[in-house]
Amino acid sequence: MVDEDALVDLKALGVFLRSRRGGMSRREASERTELGQSYIKKLEDGGGASVSLGTVLKLARGYNISLLELLDAATELDKAA
């Protein structure tokens, strides 16, 4: 279950997406998610890409994974609290 106080861990999200992409090329991932190839690369590299709810939905659909699974993989509790 996703904690409502969790923060998106972009590095964890990128690692998860890269592992789930498998044999799919970034180009195919871009087409399936309707997101740019450079954006997919930034996400997978843990770069400075911002992630909106709409983007998360596109990623879940494009990578054929549940929204809950994607959010579980991409969130961590705020360790500063």
C-alpha positions in Angstrom: 0.0 0.0 0.0 1.3 3.5 -0.9 1.7 5.8 2.1 -0.1 9.1 1.5 2.9 10.9 3.1 5.4 9.2 0.8 7.6 11.1 -1.6 8.4 10.1 -5.2 12.0 8.7 -5.4 12.9 9.5 -9.0 16.0 7.3 -8.8 13.9 4.3 -7.7 11.3 5.1 -10.3 14.0 5.1 -13.0 15.5 1.8 -11.9 12.1 0.2 -11.8 11.1 1.5 -15.2 14.3 0.4 -16.8 13.9 -3.1 -15.4 10.3 -3.3 -16.5 11.1 -2.0 -20.0 12.9 -5.3 -20.7 13.4 -5.8 -24.5 11.3 -2.8 -25.3 13.3 0.1 -26.8 13.2 3.6 -25.5 11.6 4.6 -28.7 8.8 2.0 -28.2 8.4 3.1 -24.6 8.1 6.6 -25.8 5.4 5.7 -28.3 3.5 3.6 -25.8 3.5 6.2 -23.1 3.2 9.3 -25.4 6.2 10.7 -23.7 9.5 11.9 -25.4 12.5 9.5 -25.6 14.6 12.1 -23.9 12.1 12.3 -21.0 12.1 8.5 -20.7 16.0 8.5 -20.7 16.0 11.2 -17.9 13.6 9.2 -15.8 15.5 6.0 -16.3 18.8 7.8 -15.4 17.3 9.3 -12.3 17.7 12.7 -13.8 15.9 16.0 -13.2 12.6 15.0 -14.8 9.5 16.1 -13.0 6.6 13.6 -12.7 3.0 14.6 -12.7 0.0 12.4 -12.0 -0.8 12.4 -15.7 2.8 11.2 -16.5 2.5 8.4 -13.9 -0.7 7.2 -15.5 0.9 7.3 -19.0 3.9 5.3 -17.6 1.6 2.7 -16.0 -0.4 2.2 -19.2 2.7 2.3 -21.5 4.7 -0.2 -19.4 1.6 -2.3 -18.9 1.8 -2.2 -15.1 -0.7 -1.3 -12.4 -0.7 2.2 -11.0 -0.3 0.8 -7.5 2.7 -1.3 -8.5 4.4 1.8 -10.1 3.6 4.0 -7.1 4.9 1.3 -4.7 8.2 1.1 -6.6 8.6 4.9 -6.8 7.8 6.1 -3.3 9.6 6.2 -0.1 8.8 7.7 3.3 10.2 11.1 3.9 13.3 10.3 5.9 13.7 13.9 7.0 10.6 13.7 9.2 
